[in-house]
Amino acid sequence: RLHLVESGGGSVQAGGSLQLSCAASGYTRRMGWFRQTPGKERDLVASIYNGGGTTYYADFARGRFTISQANAKRTVYLQMNSLKPEDTGTYYCAAGMMTYTYWGQGTQVTVSS
């Protein structure tokens, strides 16, 4: 079983930045960040495919957020810039070979206006 440990959430004012980190206990083919905002379903924010480094961004994340890898592709980061109050929510790291099988515990991001 793959374990995912997230860190980096917190509180920031609108326009600020946060970096989330997710450390995996082993190799996985794809890693991604999801978020659940109040009253909404869990949405994919960004993902990265370890095979070739292909990235994907949700429309609301493109241009503001950057997903990257380190540590032999076992750590994935989500750099979030120009944060907005609507970015407030719980952010989850997820990983798997074909689908997102493994999930982190979630880290809270709060953006105040």
C-alpha angles and dihedrals in degrees: 000000000000118000122207123198118193130197140163106069122133146120125304138162122253111282092030131115139238133181121213122201131199122189118197123205091223146002121300132174099232135021129185147169122236129182136202115205124190112288095004138095123256109279132196109247102180139336140192130205111219093206095072107353094255111166134201129197132191113237092253091053101043112109094013105053129052126195118203142162139227141161098057089316092298095111123059126190132200113202109197119194133175090025119198131203088250089063088070112120147087114302120208130195115218134184143176146136101255102354135017099276101155128055136191124228094257133247125229122238118189122185117189125201 
